[in-house]
Amino acid sequence: MSTPILVAVAWPYASGSRHLGHLAGAYLPADVFARYHRLAGNEVLMVSGSDVHGTPITVRADAEGISPAELSERYHREFLANWEALDISWDLFTSTGTENHHRVTQDMFLRHLENGYIDKRTTQQYYDPTAERFLPDRYIEGTCPHCGYGEARGDQCDNCGRTLDPTDLVEPRSKITGVTPVLRDTEHFYFRLSDFTEPLRAWLDTRVGWRRHVLNFARGWVDEGLQDRPITRDLDWGVEIPVPDLGPGKRIYVWYDAVIGYLSASKEWAQRRGEPEAWRHWWENPDARSYYFVGKDNIPFHAIFWPAMLLGYGGLQLPTDVPANQYVTFKGGKASASRGIGLTIGEALEVFEPDALRYALAASFPEQSDTDVTMAEIGRRINEELVATWGNLVNRVLSMLHKQHGAVPVTGERQSADTELLATVDELLARGAEHIERVELRAGLRTAMDAAQAVNVYLNATEPWALRRSDPERADTVLVTALEAIAGVRVGLAPYLPHTTRRLDPVLGEVTSWSRPEVRVGTPIDRPSPLFTKVDLAELVDDDA
Ligand SMILES: [Zn+2]
């Protein structure tokens, strides 16, 4: 049965280059998951886009003396180049700068207002008397009240990961002028998140198969008591508020409009297809499933706020799962674009082939705990696992078949070792599917590599190179059996390694489903070139130093 599956991927702030931590945390896992489900015959809609509205963008644009639009356009183009190089298989990667997104956001705002989930309040907010303006959260820095970190931002502490209110900060200072801001009255719209405490608690209780750290975190939030949250702020960059009540100089808060991006992107995708109602298949259909691929700092937005917003809107499906990842750390520091730590995707692609990089990161996906990654570790995985176990296997079998026949030969009778190998590969393929469906993508990759290793063990036991003289027919049977097994392993690796999967199309055919395809007698086999190049470990270790 074909199931509609929405693969919703965190929207990167178009305020700086994305790093390997972001790639391993959200974009690559989502792509692996989407590619698997397409092969499994499900109807996948995978969407995301650049978040062009955050204060990280206005802060940086101010610093560079350019407009937020210019800055976000620059990084949006860079993201598109990253995705193309890595072959991330979006159905749509758009941006929050579109007219469609503004319209969908305003529609949700008006529905929430109409349903009584938005109200207007006067609050005190930090004002910079020198710059003569109210300060959005990210324009304020100070000391974290929880961990004492000295450069916590008004919205979040990068050190302990807690979300903050600017008034929580000890010794706050304006990021614009450095002066101590003063509190002044200002009027804003609030989303009544507290109204959703019991519905969210009940909904979280129905979640099955969620990662424990995600569910615990979300439940902890609900148990601490949900606070109503402002959804407008003093900024002239963002989605316009669709009612005139507040006067000029205010916009919809980015946290509110960014999560709506999943819905607006789905609608944009449908419009571009010429089937403007097609988005409903993923959003209004109770049989549809939705998976939100985000980093753990995004758990509250996707496991609490967005579900509450969807409940407040009515008629739209809540997330099936939020398989949030922990952090990838590079030499102990969190990979964070805002703090400039870690290798950017573009820098990494100058050193590693795209599939090799995909492999090494997927083998280290931080699914259950923070994971350390170094250049040397990436290089070691490529050489000792990907090249040694998979690349060399494919090259060896294709080379022998090319040299002997230049094509897939006719085989003799199968022996039990042959049928056992193929049964093992089929079983591991089925097990890999179970892992990926549970979003255990590391295990899915390991299972496929176990299948590759089984083929290596089979070849070492049967020694077709030695059989060539004594029993050439048996040698052919062994090599073709190995090639059939490789065809199955390749399916298991296809979601992880799209480029090199395609390179085997001439011999093994396009991968179109999650099952081991037949190998056709007589298919020409050209002299193979290696799927991957070994990396120079000594050079990488120097880079780490
Ligand atoms: Zn902190």
Boltz pocket constraint, residues with backbone or C-beta under 6 A from the ligand:
constraints:
  - pocket:
      binder: B
      contacts: [[A, 144], [A, 145], [A, 146], [A, 147], [A, 148], [A, 149], [A, 152], [A, 157], [A, 158], [A, 159], [A, 160], [A, 161], [A, 162]]
      max_distance: 6.0
